[in-house]
């Protein structure tokens, strides 16, 4: 494939010399981040880009977000937070933000190709119809909507759904159907499109998997895949383990 629950200790960050001068900082709702060594990697959905933060800003945010007994930020840190705000990584508007917390996405421990295979389903018109609808829906969304809008729509669509325990054999069979039909769809194989199309395809059968966005630093790369419970549906473990998950929907 081409590449293309948070810790409980987090809180809004406050700095100031007294109560009247106190300023609170939040992580914008469209921003997610993970940690790798002394670096923080942010995913900004609104801007559809990743940003790597190192040095003093990274150390300061890591201390505040990861240590339950960290000392409060001081007025001397205001310049650092101003830089982070200018980059769109912090906000002072509570209704547009959330606690400053790194993502804690559990990486699937198994891959679908190692799981028991389901019965090979003969291709039916319903499969073809659902596949075409899923691919057109994914292509249209990626063409005319921002990734922020796509993610928020997915979040709303999944919210009322009651996720049943994953039927591995059924999922395996449907992914095989999708992969067979995928050769017929005139679009390059890219992780973002293929993952979104697979999610929409499986959703038409009552399976609502998780879309994971991840990065690696050396060499730099951004990637995404689909997993359900502890099983990767369209990626291999060896490949996924090279990445650090930043967001899961």
C-alpha positions in Angstrom: 0.0 0.0 0.0 1.3 3.5 -0.9 2.1 5.7 2.0 0.6 8.9 1.8 -8.1 7.3 24.7 -5.8 9.7 26.2 -4.0 9.7 29.5 -6.1 10.7 32.4 -3.7 13.3 33.8 -4.1 15.9 31.1 -5.6 19.3 31.7 -5.8 22.7 30.3 -2.6 24.6 30.8 -2.6 27.9 32.8 0.2 30.4 33.1 0.3 33.8 34.8 1.5 35.7 37.9 -1.9 35.9 39.6 -5.5 34.9 39.2 -6.3 38.0 37.2 -3.6 37.5 34.7 -4.1 33.7 34.4 -4.2 32.5 30.8 -5.4 29.0 30.0 -4.2 27.0 26.9 -5.9 24.1 25.3 -5.2 21.7 22.4 -7.4 22.7 19.5 -10.2 20.1 18.8 -8.7 19.4 15.3 -5.2 18.8 16.6 -3.7 15.5 17.8 -0.1 14.7 18.8 2.1 11.8 19.7 5.6 11.6 21.3 8.8 10.1 19.9 11.9 10.6 22.0 12.3 14.4 22.6 10.0 15.3 19.7 6.3 15.9 19.5 4.5 15.2 16.2 1.2 17.0 15.6 -1.5 16.3 13.2 -3.6 19.4 12.3 -6.7 18.3 10.6 -7.8 21.8 9.7 -4.6 22.4 7.8 -4.2 18.7 6.7 -0.6 18.6 7.7 1.9 17.2 10.2 4.2 19.3 12.3 7.2 18.2 14.3 8.1 20.2 17.4 11.4 19.8 19.2 13.5 21.7 21.7 12.1 23.9 24.5 8.5 23.9 23.2 8.4 20.1 23.1 10.0 19.7 26.5 7.6 22.2 28.0 4.5 20.5 26.5 5.7 17.0 27.4 6.3 18.1 31.0 2.9 19.6 31.3 0.9 16.8 29.5 2.8 13.7 30.7 3.7 14.4 34.3 0.8 14.5 36.8 2.9 16.5 39.3 4.5 18.8 36.8 5.1 22.4 38.0 2.8 25.0 36.4 4.1 26.9 33.5 5.6 30.3 34.3 5.2 33.7 32.7 8.6 33.2 31.2 7.1 30.4 29.1 4.6 32.8 27.5 6.8 33.4 24.4 7.0 29.6 23.8 3.2 29.3 24.0 2.7 32.3 21.7 4.8 30.4 19.1 2.7 27.3 19.5 -0.5 29.3 19.2 0.8 31.0 16.0 1.4 27.5 14.5 -2.2 26.5 15.4 -1.1 24.0 18.0 -2.7 25.7 21.0 -5.7 27.9 21.6 -7.0 30.0 24.5 -10.6 29.4 23.6 -12.0 26.6 25.8 -15.0 25.9 23.6 -12.6 25.2 20.7 -10.2 23.1 22.6 -9.5 20.1 24.8 -7.0 19.0 27.4 -3.4 18.9 26.3 -2.9 15.2 26.0 -0.9 12.9 23.7 -2.8 10.3 21.7 -2.8 6.8 23.2 -3.8 4.6 20.3 -3.5 0.9 20.7 -1.8 -0.7 17.7 -3.4 -3.9 16.5 -1.4 -7.0 17.5 -2.7 -9.3 14.7 -3.1 -9.0 10.9 -6.0 -10.3 9.0 -3.9 -12.5 6.7 -2.9 -14.6 9.8 -6.5 -15.1 11.0 -8.8 -18.0 10.0 -10.3 -17.4 6.6 -14.0 -17.2 6.2 -15.9 -18.9 3.4 -14.9 -17.4 0.1 -18.0 -15.6 -1.0 -19.0 -15.8 -4.7 -19.1 -12.3 -6.1 -22.6 -11.0 -6.2 -24.2 -7.9 -7.6 -24.7 -6.6 -4.1 -20.9 -6.8 -3.5 -20.2 -4.9 -6.7 -22.9 -2.3 -5.9 -21.6 -1.7 -2.3 -18.1 -1.5 -3.6 -18.9 1.1 -6.2 -20.9 3.1 -3.7 -18.1 3.0 -1.2 -15.4 4.0 -3.7 -17.4 6.8 -5.2 -18.3 8.1 -1.8 -14.6 8.0 -0.6 -13.3 9.6 -3.8 -16.0 12.3 -3.7 -15.3 13.1 -0.1 -11.5 13.3 -0.6 -12.1 15.5 -3.7 -14.6 18.0 -2.3 -14.3 17.9 1.5 -11.5 18.6 3.9 -10.0 15.8 5.9 -11.3 17.6 9.0 -14.9 17.4 7.6 -14.4 13.7 6.6 -13.2 12.7 10.1 -16.0 14.6 11.9 -18.6 13.0 9.6 -17.1 9.6 10.4 -17.3 10.4 14.1 -20.9 11.3 13.8 -21.8 8.3 11.7 -20.2 5.9 14.2 -21.5 7.4 17.3 -25.0 5.9 17.2 -23.9 2.5 16.0 -23.8 -0.4 18.3 -20.6 -2.2 17.5 -21.0 -6.0 17.7 -18.0 -8.2 18.5 -16.0 -8.6 15.3 -16.9 -11.6 13.2 -13.3 -12.3 12.0 -14.3 -14.8 9.3 -16.9 -12.4 8.0 -14.6 -9.5 8.0 -11.9 -11.6 6.3 -14.3 -12.6 3.6 -15.5 -9.1 2.9 -12.0 -7.7 2.8 -11.1 -10.3 0.3 -14.1 -9.3 -1.8 -13.0 -5.6 -1.5 -9.4 -6.4 -2.6 -10.6 -8.4 -5.6 -12.9 -5.6 -6.8 -10.4 -2.9 -6.0 -8.4 -3.9 -9.1 -11.3 -2.7 -11.2 -11.6 0.8 -9.7 -9.7 3.3 -11.8 -7.8 5.1 -9.0 -4.2 4.7 -7.7 -3.6 2.7 -4.6 -3.1 5.3 -1.8 -3.5 4.6 1.9 -6.0 7.4 2.5 -8.4 6.6 -0.3 -8.1 2.8 0.2 -8.7 3.0 3.9 -11.7 5.3 3.6 -13.2 3.2 0.8 -12.7 0.0 2.8 -14.3 1.6 5.9 -17.3 2.7 3.9 -17.6 -0.7 2.2 -17.5 -2.6 5.5 -20.0 -0.2 7.1 -22.5 -1.3 4.5 -22.3 -4.7 6.2 -22.6 -3.5 9.7 -18.8 -3.6 10.4 -17.4 -0.2 11.7 -13.6 -0.4 12.0 -11.1 2.2 13.2 -9.2 4.5 10.9 -5.6 5.0 12.3 -3.3 7.8 11.2 0.4 7.4 12.0 3.9 8.8 11.3 7.5 7.7 11.4 10.5 10.0 11.7 13.6 8.4 10.2 12.9 8.5 7.3 9.9 10.7 7.6 6.6 9.2 6.5 2.9 9.5 7.1 0.5 6.6 6.7 -2.9 5.4 7.6 -4.7 2.0 7.8 -7.8 0.3 9.0 -8.0 -2.0 12.1 -10.9 -3.6 14.0 -10.3 -4.5 17.7 -6.9 -6.1 17.7 -6.7 -7.0 14.0 -5.2 -5.0 11.1 -7.5 -5.2 8.1 -5.4 -3.7 5.3 -1.9 -3.6 6.6 0.8 -5.9 7.8 2.1 -5.8 11.4 5.8 -5.4 10.4 4.8 -2.3 8.3 2.5 -0.8 10.9 5.0 -1.2 13.7 7.4 1.2 12.0 4.8 4.0 12.7 3.6 5.9 15.7 -0.2 6.3 15.8 -1.3 9.9 16.1 -5.1 9.6 15.8 -7.7 6.9 15.6 -11.3 7.5 14.6 
